Amino acid sequence: MLEKENINFERTVVVGIVTQNQPEEKLTEYLDELEFLTFTAGGEVIKRFFQKMERPNPKTFLGTGKMEEINLYVKENKIDTVIFDDELSPSQQKNITKILNCKVLDRTNLILDIFAQRAETSYARTQVELAQCQYLLPRLSGMWTHLERQKGGIGMRGPGETEIETDRRIVRDRIALLKEKIKTIDKQMSIQRSNRGAMVRVALVGYTNVGKSTLMNVISKSEVFVENKLFATLDTTVRKVVIKNLPFLLSDTVGFIRKLPTQLVDSFKSTLDEVREADLLLHVVDISHPDFEDHIASVNQILLDIKSNNKPTLMVFNKIDAYKHLTIDHDDLITEKTKRHYTLSEWKQTWMNDVGEKNALFISAINKENLEEFRKRVYEAVREIHITRFPYNKFLYPDYEDAVEKED
């Protein structure tokens, strides 16, 4: 008989602030996402706290009254971890830890922890370790509070400072070593990419947990790991895909997220090179998510940061099976119609109509809805790139309807 496994989730609370640039509605969306991140990392959110402020307190992020309220709640409810939605400065993190006397994390630290859990290959682990070391370096002083360097006096001189400097040197040396290791792997990866020949390269990009890996599995008949959690994919997977008789390379890349730590963008340079060197991007969007327009904007910003925003792109709106819109009763004269009330056909008449002819596709990868239309549009886009590159191959790849299905 199988024993029942008990999973012990860490009891956590999440904290954010409402500002002029981040209204309460926006903060609620961010805290929802932070809660999902916490669940992915192995935590259970017991309560949320937020405070309206013009700007964060430079010492403790929140006001003293709110910090006291959180401190009382942490003690009474045996909370293990307090997670802040914004990145804390080293001094803020040190001061808050002193007040709350429990583990204090910020959004960046949480994302790095999830990446560390998910890293399977040596390359992914190296990238994550580099990002963690870069995050850790300015925060080392807070880890030597037991030596109380600030007190001075007899018996208090020296060792704390020595320990911190020693640790800083170790971390700096480790960062230099990891950077060299990543340079070597980058060289290997670029040789791998150059060895793939002149085949058209297509990359799946998009927010985390939008169904990129599921779509990859469906169209490439492979078995890439899929899970309904954030950052299930860290390592880029490349597969040769044939639609009708037209072959091309399809890569599944790491998902993006709002407030993505800059350390990760830097250390995942080689993974993002798959996107940089792609000929065609398939921007996958979870249309069932209420904030999908924000997700699109976040992905576009990161594509702009890595100078890949001008590539030919197909917008693939996934999870149409899970899409639900709000309804207004016929006799309701008060409720105003918002985007949350749009049906799929109404969405298609908005800006989605302006992304280019046939460039917006609506599919369900898990239920295989509209996949024939998807295959046709990808075939046409890849064929166009291929013919531009090899004009003499034009007759090898006719229109989709006339193309012969290649046997597996």
Order of alpha helices (4+ residues) and beta strands (2+ residues): beta-alpha-beta-alpha-beta-alpha-beta-alpha-alpha-alpha-beta-alpha-beta-beta-alpha-alpha-beta-alpha-beta-alpha-beta-alpha
